[in-house]
Amino acid sequence: MSVEETARELWATRPQRRGDERKVAGVAAAIGRRYGIDPVLVRVGFVVTTVYSGVGVLLYLLGWLLLPAEGDEASAAESALGKGRSSVSTPLTVLLGLALILAGGVVFGGDPRGLIVLALCGAALFVLHRHRASLGEVPTAPIATDAPENRTFPPAWDPLGAAPFAWDLPEPGPAPQPPSPPRRPRSKLTPVSLGLALLAGGIAAAFLPVIEPGHIAAIMLAVVGLGLLVGSRVHRGRGLIVAAVPLALVIWVLHAVPLDDFSAGERQWRAETPGQLLDRYTLTLGSGQLNLTGLTVPDGRTVSTTVAVSLGETKVFLPPDLDVDVTCSANTGNVHCLGEESGGRPRVQASDDGADGPGGGKLVLDVRADAGDVEVVRRG
């Protein structure tokens, strides 16, 4: 089977997300059921790829959008395109789409680990489908049945069609189900693992004073991960997923937004001489504005600065005559840079000699944002 045929079969036999199997959206359980593997191992895979690159969040959101729920005609993404009905509401689909864009900005934000992990995950899914596609539960399309009075085919109880005069009789009911087995006693693996995770985090915080919050969360997640691995062997401890997923998200956020230089709110900076101009202006969350309308640079001199806002709005106001070389970029957002506009994952480079033409001093400006809008304009 070729790669193209395997990809088509993978899409055609994608599993459905069941409501009784969900920890969050049922993506891991659906994948595990499709390929005959323990869903806990799939969840561990999502957590691990989230910690190291953020890819786990991206893939889980894709699964949520592309795998239909049980009983739906289409997935959330297909329903948004008008290709069928989905139980996922339109507002939730929009939120999932926005979250997918943000996750993609982090994964493809310049760190090559994200692309490497994503490629490995794609290869793993391909190999898994090639070798275990027939071992798990293969979804089948629902079979439409006509009303008894309009039946044009034999019912199940008359496969040879020997009694068409009685085809209006109802189909026989399902066979009685055996009584469900008694519930197993509640496992102590989950509370014990969570207790050990809290203890490990507390010891790290108390005896390692220079440790960062992200490292503490990683230690706790490692203990929870060990509990999940033990639970996968004894079929216990699935409640640890409720703790593992938030911990993984916390580590991801702390990696993307370090707390050592965290700042939030509205910042307004101003510089009128090269001596007042800082090498770098930073803001973690909020609105940052750098006013350089009064800046004068002596003839023959070049000065430079960087303005970086992780999440929010970035604006720089330039004087009308100053020669500038500007680079505006954003991992996710929009850029308006000296009259040039771009969106998505924009990067715009512009050189402008101002209203008086070339001559005089020059400013080299780098304005960037992880997620948000960047604007650089001149003001007279």
N, C-alpha and C positions, 0 to 999 in steps of 0.2 A: 504494500500500500504506500503510495507516494505521500509526501508531506502535505500537499494540498488536499488529498483525499482524507488523510487523518484529521486535518483541521476541520474539514466539513463534517466529518462524522462526530468529532468532539462537540461541535456546535449543535448538531442535530440531536445528540443524545445527552445534552446538558441536563443535570438533575433539577428537581424542584425543591424549593425550600419549604419544609413542613413546619407548621406552627407548634407541634408538640415536641420538636427537637431544638428549638431556638434557645440559645444563650443571649445572643444579640439579634441577629437576623436569620440565623440558620444556615449561613453559607458553608461553614466548616462541616456541619453535620451532613449537608447535601453532598459535598465532595467526598466525604468518607463513605457514605452510603453508595455513591455511584461506583467507587473503585474498591469497595470491600475492605476498607482500612478503618482503624479506630479514629473517630472524629477528634479525640483528644490530641492525637499526633498532628492532625491538620491544624488545630488551634495553636499548638506549640509552634508549628511552622510559621503561622501568621505573627505570633508574638516575637519570635526570634528575628524575622526579617524586618519587623517594625523597629526593634531596638537598634539594629546595625545600619539601617539605611532608610527607614520609613516606608519601604516598599510594601510591607504587610498591610498598612492602612490603605494604600493605593489599591492593592489587589482585593482587599475585603470590600471596599466601596464598589469596585467593578463587579464583584460577585453579587452584591446587593442589587445593583442596577441591571445586571444582565441575566441573572437566574430568576425565573418566575416563581412565585409562591404557588403552593399546591392549590389547584382549582382555578388558577388564573389562565386567561387565554394568551397572555404575553407578559414579558418582563416589564419592569418599570420604565426602562429606557425605550423599549419598543412601544409601550403604551403612550409615552410622551410624543412619539412620532406618529401616532394615530394608527398603529398596527395591531390593536387588540386591547382588551380590558385587563387592567391590573388592579389588585387590591391596594397597592402602594399609592397613596394620595399624591396629587400633583404638587402641593407645597413640599412634601417630603422628598419627592423626586428632584425638585429644584435645589433643595438644601443638600441632598446627596451629590448633585452635580457640582455645586459650588465647593463642597468639601473635596471632591475629586480633583478639581482644578488646583486648590491649595496644596493638596497632597502631591500632585504632579509637579508643582513649583518647587517643593522641597526635594523630591526625588531627583528631578532633572536640574537642580539649581547649581550645578557645577561640580559637585562631588562625584567622581567616577564610580564610587561604590554603589550608588543607587542603580546605575545602568547595568553594572556587573551582576548585582543581586537580581535585578529584574530579568536579565537574560537567563540566569541560572534557574529562576522560577519557571520561566517559559519552557526551558528545556526539560525540567523535571516533570511538568505537566504533560508534555509531549510523550516522554518515555513512559510515564504512568499510564497514559491512555493506550499506548501501543501494547503494553504488557498486562494491564489489568482491566481493560475495558469490558471483558466478558465475565469478570469475577464478581462485580458488584451488581447493584440493581439498575437495570436499563429502563429508563422511563418510556412509557408508551402513551400514545395519544388517546384521549378519551373516545370511546366508541359511541357514536350517536345512535339512538334507538327511536323508532317511530312509535306513535301511539298505537295501542292494540287494534283500534278500529281501522287504522290506515296501514296495518302491517302488510308488507309485500314479500316477506321472507319468513321461513320457518322459525318458530321459537326454539329455545334451547331444548325443551322437552320433546320436540318432534323434528330432529335433525334431518330425517328423510322426507319430510313434507307429506306424510301419509294422511294427515287429518286436517286439511285446511279449514274445514268448517268449525274447528275449535281453536283457531289461532287467536281469537279475541280473548281467550282466557289469559289471566295474568301469569307472569313468570313465577315459578316457585320461589319462595323466600329463601334467604341464605340459611345455610346449615347452622344449627346452634353452636355457639362458641364454647369451648371448654372454660371452666372458671379460671380466672387469672390467678397466678401463683401469689402467695403472700409476699408482701413487701419486705425487702431486706432491711435489717436494722440500719439506722443512720450511721454513716461512716465517720470516724474520728479523724480521718486523714486531713480533711479540709481545715477544721479549727486548729489542729496541731501544726499544720504547715503555715497557716497564717500567723500563729503565735511565734513560731520559730523565725518567720520573716521579720516580724516586728522586733523580736529580740536581736536579730542580726543587725537590723538597721539602727537600733538604739545603741548597741555596742560600738558600731562603726562611728556614729556621731559623737559618742562620749570619749572614745580612746583615740580617735583619729581626728584631731581638731581642724586639720587643714583639708579634710575631705569635702568635696563639693556635693550639693544636694542631688545632682544627677547620679553621682556614684553611689550614694546611699540608696536611691531608688533602684539602681541596677543590682545592688547586693540583695535587696529584698526580692526583686524579680527573679534572681537566680535561685533563691530558696523556694519560691513559689514554683518555678520551673522544675526543680527537683521533685517537688510534691506531685506535679502533673505527670512526670515520667513514672514515678512510682504508681500513681493512680491509673496510668494506662496499662500497667501490668495486672493490676487487681480489679480493674473496672470500677474505680472509686475516685472521689475527689474532683468531680467535674465542676463543682462550685468554685474551684480555684480560678476558673476562667474569669469569673466576675472581678477578682482582684488582679489577675494578670493583665487584662486589657487596659484598665486605667493606669496601672504602673507603666506599661509600655508607652502609653500616650504621654505620660508625664516625662519619661526619659526623652522621648522624641521632641517634646516642646522645649525641655531644658537644653537639649543639644542644639536646636535651631535658634533659641533665644537665651544665651548665657545670662546668668543672674549677676555676674560680677560687675557688669556695667549697665544694669537694667535701669531704664528711665522711661517715664510715661508722662503724657499730658501735652501741653502746647509750649513750644520753645520758639523764641524769636531772638535771632542773633544779628549783630550788626558789626561792620568793619569799614573804616574810612581810610585807613593807611595800611601799607603792607605789614607794619609792626603789630597792628591789631588783628590781622588775619590769622586765624588758627590753622594748623595743618589739617585738622579733622573736626567735623561737627557730627555728633551721633545722637540718635534717639531710638529707643526700642519700640515704643508704642505711642502714637499720637500724631501731632502736626508740627513739623519743623519748618521754619521760615528764616532764610538768610538774606538780609537786606544789605546789598553792596552798592546801592545807588549813589552813595557818596564816596566810593573807593576811587583813589587816584594812584596810578602806578608810574614811577619815573621812567623817562625814555630809556629804552634799551634794557629794562629789567623785566624778568618774568617771575611771577609768583603763582603758587598753586594751592589748592585746598580740595577737600573731599567732604561731601555732605551725604550721610548714610542714615536712613530711617528704616528699621526692620519692618514695621507694619504701620501703615498710615499714609499721610500726605506730606510731600516734600516740595517746597517752593524756594526758588532763588530769584532775586530781583537784581538785575545788572544795570549799570549806568548806560547812557545812550552811546557813548563814544569809545568805551574801552574795548581793545582787541581781545578776543576770547577764543580759546579752543575748549569745547564743551563735550563731555560724554555723559549721556543720560541712559540709565538702564533700570530694568525692573524684572524680577523673576516672574511675577504675576501682576498685571496692572496695565496702566496707560502712561504714555510719555508725551509731553508737549515741550519740545526743546527748540527754542528760537524759531518758531514757526513750523517745525517738522513734527508730525504726529504719528504715533504708532501704538498698537495695542497687542495684548496677548502676553508674550514674553519679549518685550521690546528692548532694543538697544539702538540709540541714535547718536551719531557723532557729527558735530557741526563746528565750523570755524566762521567767525564773523568779525569784521574789522570795525563795526560800529558806523555811526552816521558820518564821522569825519574821515572815513577811509583808513588805510593802513598807516601805521606810525605810532610812536609812543610805546608805553609799556604793554605787557600782555598778561592775561590771567588764564591759567590752565585749570579747568574745573571738572570734577568728577562727581556726579550726582546719581545716587543709586537707592533702590528700595527692594526689599525682599518681596513684599506684597503691598501694593498701593499705587498711588499716582505720583508722577514726577513732573514738575513744571519749571521751566527756566524761561524768563521773559525779561525784556528791557523796559525800563521806566525812565521817562524824561524828567 
